[in-house]
């Protein structure tokens, strides 16, 4: 994806992060969420052998449509993020001169990060699991361990994400 080697360098990663922070207008809740997802995505990607450039870019930009959704719809509902996010992600990545094929994959992940099944790549699965590791406590009751175990088994797509979810929540 980047022009100078196999793995995204920190300069490029930091440029994408800066663009994300500007888009969020320093909304610390969503910025912190993004950093947490990014940490998990990088960790899972190393084990699951994802493409680090795609995974890192997708993790940083997965919720990039939120500010536009707030302005346009007064809602941050997931399906709206999937509509508004890809064009913003594409604009950011094109401004950094990234390869068209990589931009297309990242935008595809951003465009279905709330809709599993549309994309079935390892990079999508890593991103999906990283986002759920952060979101699970906000979405489900963590006290009912039997039900939670069932939800975790149905939700997580990588062995690493599944293992982490069970370690964290069960």
SETIKOL-314172 format. One record per residue (C-alpha): x, y, z; residue in three letters. Coordinates in Angstrom, 1 decimal. Layout:
# residues N
<site><u>X</u><v>Y</v><w>Z</w><resn>ALA</resn></site>
...
//
This chain:
# residues 170
<site><u>0.0</u><v>0.0</v><w>0.0</w><resn>UNK</resn></site>
<site><u>2.7</u><v>2.5</v><w>0.8</w><resn>UNK</resn></site>
<site><u>5.3</u><v>3.5</v><w>-1.7</w><resn>UNK</resn></site>
<site><u>8.3</u><v>2.6</v><w>0.3</w><resn>UNK</resn></site>
<site><u>8.1</u><v>-1.0</v><w>1.4</w><resn>UNK</resn></site>
<site><u>5.9</u><v>-3.8</v><w>2.6</w><resn>UNK</resn></site>
<site><u>4.6</u><v>-2.3</v><w>5.8</w><resn>UNK</resn></site>
<site><u>3.1</u><v>1.0</v><w>6.5</w><resn>UNK</resn></site>
<site><u>5.6</u><v>3.4</v><w>8.0</w><resn>UNK</resn></site>
<site><u>4.8</u><v>5.5</v><w>11.0</w><resn>UNK</resn></site>
<site><u>4.9</u><v>8.7</v><w>9.0</w><resn>UNK</resn></site>
<site><u>2.1</u><v>7.5</v><w>6.8</w><resn>UNK</resn></site>
<site><u>0.2</u><v>6.0</v><w>9.7</w><resn>UNK</resn></site>
<site><u>0.4</u><v>9.3</v><w>11.6</w><resn>UNK</resn></site>
<site><u>-0.8</u><v>11.2</v><w>8.6</w><resn>UNK</resn></site>
<site><u>-3.9</u><v>9.0</v><w>8.4</w><resn>UNK</resn></site>
<site><u>-4.4</u><v>9.5</v><w>12.2</w><resn>UNK</resn></site>
<site><u>-4.1</u><v>13.2</v><w>11.8</w><resn>UNK</resn></site>
<site><u>-6.7</u><v>13.3</v><w>9.1</w><resn>UNK</resn></site>
<site><u>-9.0</u><v>11.1</v><w>11.3</w><resn>UNK</resn></site>
<site><u>-8.6</u><v>13.5</v><w>14.2</w><resn>UNK</resn></site>
<site><u>-9.4</u><v>16.5</v><w>12.0</w><resn>UNK</resn></site>
<site><u>-12.5</u><v>14.8</v><w>10.7</w><resn>UNK</resn></site>
<site><u>-13.6</u><v>14.0</v><w>14.3</w><resn>UNK</resn></site>
<site><u>-12.9</u><v>17.6</v><w>15.2</w><resn>UNK</resn></site>
<site><u>-11.2</u><v>16.4</v><w>18.4</w><resn>UNK</resn></site>
<site><u>-14.2</u><v>14.3</v><w>19.5</w><resn>UNK</resn></site>
<site><u>-12.3</u><v>12.4</v><w>22.1</w><resn>UNK</resn></site>
<site><u>-14.8</u><v>9.6</v><w>22.6</w><resn>UNK</resn></site>
<site><u>-14.6</u><v>8.5</v><w>18.9</w><resn>UNK</resn></site>
<site><u>-10.8</u><v>9.2</v><w>18.7</w><resn>UNK</resn></site>
<site><u>-10.2</u><v>7.0</v><w>21.8</w><resn>UNK</resn></site>
<site><u>-12.4</u><v>4.4</v><w>20.4</w><resn>UNK</resn></site>
<site><u>-10.4</u><v>4.4</v><w>17.1</w><resn>UNK</resn></site>
<site><u>-7.1</u><v>4.1</v><w>19.0</w><resn>UNK</resn></site>
<site><u>-8.4</u><v>1.1</v><w>20.9</w><resn>UNK</resn></site>
<site><u>-9.7</u><v>-0.6</v><w>17.8</w><resn>UNK</resn></site>
<site><u>-6.3</u><v>0.2</v><w>16.1</w><resn>UNK</resn></site>
<site><u>-4.4</u><v>-1.5</v><w>18.9</w><resn>UNK</resn></site>
<site><u>-6.5</u><v>-4.6</v><w>18.8</w><resn>UNK</resn></site>
<site><u>-6.4</u><v>-4.7</v><w>15.0</w><resn>UNK</resn></site>
<site><u>-2.6</u><v>-4.5</v><w>14.9</w><resn>UNK</resn></site>
<site><u>-2.3</u><v>-7.2</v><w>17.5</w><resn>UNK</resn></site>
<site><u>-4.8</u><v>-9.6</v><w>15.8</w><resn>UNK</resn></site>
<site><u>-3.3</u><v>-8.9</v><w>12.4</w><resn>UNK</resn></site>
<site><u>0.1</u><v>-10.0</v><w>13.4</w><resn>UNK</resn></site>
<site><u>-1.2</u><v>-13.4</v><w>14.5</w><resn>UNK</resn></site>
<site><u>-3.8</u><v>-13.8</v><w>11.7</w><resn>UNK</resn></site>
<site><u>-1.5</u><v>-12.6</v><w>9.0</w><resn>UNK</resn></site>
<site><u>-3.6</u><v>-9.7</v><w>7.7</w><resn>UNK</resn></site>
<site><u>-2.2</u><v>-7.1</v><w>5.4</w><resn>UNK</resn></site>
<site><u>-0.9</u><v>-4.5</v><w>8.0</w><resn>UNK</resn></site>
<site><u>-1.4</u><v>-1.6</v><w>5.7</w><resn>UNK</resn></site>
<site><u>-5.1</u><v>-2.4</v><w>5.0</w><resn>UNK</resn></site>
<site><u>-5.8</u><v>-3.3</v><w>8.6</w><resn>UNK</resn></site>
<site><u>-4.2</u><v>-0.2</v><w>10.0</w><resn>UNK</resn></site>
<site><u>-5.9</u><v>2.1</v><w>7.5</w><resn>UNK</resn></site>
<site><u>-9.2</u><v>0.4</v><w>8.0</w><resn>UNK</resn></site>
<site><u>-8.9</u><v>0.6</v><w>11.8</w><resn>UNK</resn></site>
<site><u>-8.1</u><v>4.3</v><w>11.7</w><resn>UNK</resn></site>
<site><u>-10.8</u><v>5.1</v><w>9.2</w><resn>UNK</resn></site>
<site><u>-13.6</u><v>2.6</v><w>10.1</w><resn>UNK</resn></site>
<site><u>-15.8</u><v>5.2</v><w>11.8</w><resn>UNK</resn></site>
<site><u>-14.8</u><v>8.2</v><w>9.7</w><resn>UNK</resn></site>
<site><u>-18.4</u><v>8.7</v><w>8.5</w><resn>UNK</resn></site>
<site><u>-19.6</u><v>9.6</v><w>12.0</w><resn>UNK</resn></site>
<site><u>-19.2</u><v>13.4</v><w>11.8</w><resn>UNK</resn></site>
<site><u>-20.9</u><v>13.5</v><w>8.4</w><resn>UNK</resn></site>
<site><u>-23.8</u><v>11.3</v><w>9.8</w><resn>UNK</resn></site>
<site><u>-24.2</u><v>13.6</v><w>12.8</w><resn>UNK</resn></site>
<site><u>-24.5</u><v>16.6</v><w>10.5</w><resn>UNK</resn></site>
<site><u>-26.6</u><v>15.1</v><w>7.8</w><resn>UNK</resn></site>
<site><u>-28.9</u><v>12.7</v><w>9.7</w><resn>UNK</resn></site>
<site><u>-28.5</u><v>13.7</v><w>13.3</w><resn>UNK</resn></site>
<site><u>-27.7</u><v>10.0</v><w>13.9</w><resn>UNK</resn></site>
<site><u>-24.5</u><v>7.8</v><w>14.0</w><resn>UNK</resn></site>
<site><u>-26.4</u><v>4.6</v><w>13.2</w><resn>UNK</resn></site>
<site><u>-24.1</u><v>2.0</v><w>11.6</w><resn>UNK</resn></site>
<site><u>-25.7</u><v>1.7</v><w>8.2</w><resn>UNK</resn></site>
<site><u>-25.5</u><v>5.4</v><w>7.8</w><resn>UNK</resn></site>
<site><u>-21.8</u><v>5.3</v><w>8.7</w><resn>UNK</resn></site>
<site><u>-21.4</u><v>2.7</v><w>5.9</w><resn>UNK</resn></site>
<site><u>-22.8</u><v>5.2</v><w>3.4</w><resn>UNK</resn></site>
<site><u>-21.0</u><v>8.3</v><w>4.5</w><resn>UNK</resn></site>
<site><u>-17.6</u><v>6.7</v><w>5.5</w><resn>UNK</resn></site>
<site><u>-16.2</u><v>5.3</v><w>2.3</w><resn>UNK</resn></site>
<site><u>-16.1</u><v>8.6</v><w>0.2</w><resn>UNK</resn></site>
<site><u>-14.4</u><v>10.3</v><w>3.1</w><resn>UNK</resn></site>
<site><u>-11.9</u><v>7.5</v><w>3.6</w><resn>UNK</resn></site>
<site><u>-11.2</u><v>7.5</v><w>-0.2</w><resn>UNK</resn></site>
<site><u>-10.6</u><v>11.2</v><w>-0.2</w><resn>UNK</resn></site>
<site><u>-8.1</u><v>10.9</v><w>2.7</w><resn>UNK</resn></site>
<site><u>-6.2</u><v>8.0</v><w>1.2</w><resn>UNK</resn></site>
<site><u>-6.1</u><v>9.5</v><w>-2.2</w><resn>UNK</resn></site>
<site><u>-4.7</u><v>12.7</v><w>-0.7</w><resn>UNK</resn></site>
<site><u>-1.8</u><v>10.6</v><w>0.6</w><resn>UNK</resn></site>
<site><u>-1.2</u><v>9.0</v><w>-2.8</w><resn>UNK</resn></site>
<site><u>-2.0</u><v>5.5</v><w>-1.8</w><resn>UNK</resn></site>
<site><u>-2.5</u><v>2.7</v><w>-4.4</w><resn>UNK</resn></site>
<site><u>-6.0</u><v>2.5</v><w>-5.9</w><resn>UNK</resn></site>
<site><u>-6.4</u><v>-1.2</v><w>-5.1</w><resn>UNK</resn></site>
<site><u>-5.6</u><v>-0.7</v><w>-1.4</w><resn>UNK</resn></site>
<site><u>-7.9</u><v>2.3</v><w>-1.3</w><resn>UNK</resn></site>
<site><u>-10.7</u><v>0.2</v><w>-2.7</w><resn>UNK</resn></site>
<site><u>-10.2</u><v>-2.5</v><w>-0.1</w><resn>UNK</resn></site>
<site><u>-10.1</u><v>-0.1</v><w>2.8</w><resn>UNK</resn></site>
<site><u>-13.2</u><v>1.7</v><w>1.5</w><resn>UNK</resn></site>
<site><u>-14.9</u><v>-1.7</v><w>1.2</w><resn>UNK</resn></site>
<site><u>-14.2</u><v>-2.5</v><w>4.8</w><resn>UNK</resn></site>
<site><u>-15.3</u><v>1.0</v><w>6.0</w><resn>UNK</resn></site>
<site><u>-18.4</u><v>0.5</v><w>3.9</w><resn>UNK</resn></site>
<site><u>-19.5</u><v>-2.7</v><w>5.6</w><resn>UNK</resn></site>
<site><u>-17.9</u><v>-2.6</v><w>9.0</w><resn>UNK</resn></site>
<site><u>-21.4</u><v>-3.0</v><w>10.6</w><resn>UNK</resn></site>
<site><u>-22.6</u><v>-5.6</v><w>7.9</w><resn>UNK</resn></site>
<site><u>-20.8</u><v>-8.9</v><w>8.0</w><resn>UNK</resn></site>
<site><u>-20.9</u><v>-11.1</v><w>5.0</w><resn>UNK</resn></site>
<site><u>-20.5</u><v>-8.4</v><w>2.3</w><resn>UNK</resn></site>
<site><u>-16.7</u><v>-8.8</v><w>2.5</w><resn>UNK</resn></site>
<site><u>-15.1</u><v>-12.0</v><w>3.7</w><resn>UNK</resn></site>
<site><u>-11.4</u><v>-11.2</v><w>3.6</w><resn>UNK</resn></site>
<site><u>-9.0</u><v>-11.8</v><w>6.6</w><resn>UNK</resn></site>
<site><u>-8.5</u><v>-8.0</v><w>6.7</w><resn>UNK</resn></site>
<site><u>-12.2</u><v>-7.4</v><w>7.2</w><resn>UNK</resn></site>
<site><u>-12.5</u><v>-10.2</v><w>9.8</w><resn>UNK</resn></site>
<site><u>-9.6</u><v>-8.7</v><w>11.8</w><resn>UNK</resn></site>
<site><u>-11.1</u><v>-5.2</v><w>11.7</w><resn>UNK</resn></site>
<site><u>-14.6</u><v>-6.7</v><w>12.6</w><resn>UNK</resn></site>
<site><u>-13.1</u><v>-8.5</v><w>15.7</w><resn>UNK</resn></site>
<site><u>-11.1</u><v>-5.5</v><w>16.8</w><resn>UNK</resn></site>
<site><u>-14.2</u><v>-3.2</v><w>16.7</w><resn>UNK</resn></site>
<site><u>-16.2</u><v>-5.8</v><w>18.6</w><resn>UNK</resn></site>
<site><u>-13.6</u><v>-6.2</v><w>21.3</w><resn>UNK</resn></site>
<site><u>-14.1</u><v>-2.5</v><w>22.0</w><resn>UNK</resn></site>
<site><u>-17.9</u><v>-2.4</v><w>21.4</w><resn>UNK</resn></site>
<site><u>-19.1</u><v>-5.6</v><w>23.1</w><resn>UNK</resn></site>
<site><u>-19.4</u><v>-4.1</v><w>26.7</w><resn>UNK</resn></site>
<site><u>-21.5</u><v>-1.3</v><w>25.3</w><resn>UNK</resn></site>
<site><u>-23.8</u><v>-3.6</v><w>23.4</w><resn>UNK</resn></site>
<site><u>-24.4</u><v>-6.6</v><w>25.5</w><resn>UNK</resn></site>
<site><u>-24.9</u><v>-7.4</v><w>29.2</w><resn>UNK</resn></site>
<site><u>-21.7</u><v>-8.9</v><w>30.4</w><resn>UNK</resn></site>
<site><u>-23.2</u><v>-10.5</v><w>33.5</w><resn>UNK</resn></site>
<site><u>-25.0</u><v>-13.3</v><w>31.8</w><resn>UNK</resn></site>
<site><u>-21.9</u><v>-15.4</v><w>30.9</w><resn>UNK</resn></site>
<site><u>-23.8</u><v>-18.2</v><w>29.3</w><resn>UNK</resn></site>
<site><u>-25.6</u><v>-15.9</v><w>26.8</w><resn>UNK</resn></site>
<site><u>-22.4</u><v>-13.9</v><w>26.4</w><resn>UNK</resn></site>
<site><u>-20.4</u><v>-17.0</v><w>25.5</w><resn>UNK</resn></site>
<site><u>-23.1</u><v>-17.8</v><w>22.8</w><resn>UNK</resn></site>
<site><u>-22.9</u><v>-14.2</v><w>21.5</w><resn>UNK</resn></site>
<site><u>-19.1</u><v>-14.3</v><w>21.4</w><resn>UNK</resn></site>
<site><u>-19.0</u><v>-17.6</v><w>19.5</w><resn>UNK</resn></site>
<site><u>-21.4</u><v>-16.2</v><w>16.9</w><resn>UNK</resn></site>
<site><u>-19.9</u><v>-12.7</v><w>16.6</w><resn>UNK</resn></site>
<site><u>-16.1</u><v>-13.2</v><w>16.4</w><resn>UNK</resn></site>
<site><u>-14.6</u><v>-14.2</v><w>13.0</w><resn>UNK</resn></site>
<site><u>-10.9</u><v>-14.9</v><w>13.8</w><resn>UNK</resn></site>
<site><u>-9.5</u><v>-17.4</v><w>16.3</w><resn>UNK</resn></site>
<site><u>-7.4</u><v>-14.7</v><w>17.8</w><resn>UNK</resn></site>
<site><u>-10.4</u><v>-12.3</v><w>18.2</w><resn>UNK</resn></site>
<site><u>-12.5</u><v>-15.2</v><w>19.7</w><resn>UNK</resn></site>
<site><u>-9.8</u><v>-16.1</v><w>22.1</w><resn>UNK</resn></site>
<site><u>-9.3</u><v>-12.5</v><w>23.3</w><resn>UNK</resn></site>
<site><u>-13.1</u><v>-12.0</v><w>23.7</w><resn>UNK</resn></site>
<site><u>-13.3</u><v>-15.1</v><w>25.9</w><resn>UNK</resn></site>
<site><u>-10.3</u><v>-14.0</v><w>27.9</w><resn>UNK</resn></site>
<site><u>-11.6</u><v>-10.5</v><w>28.4</w><resn>UNK</resn></site>
<site><u>-15.3</u><v>-11.1</v><w>29.0</w><resn>UNK</resn></site>
<site><u>-15.9</u><v>-14.7</v><w>30.3</w><resn>UNK</resn></site>
//
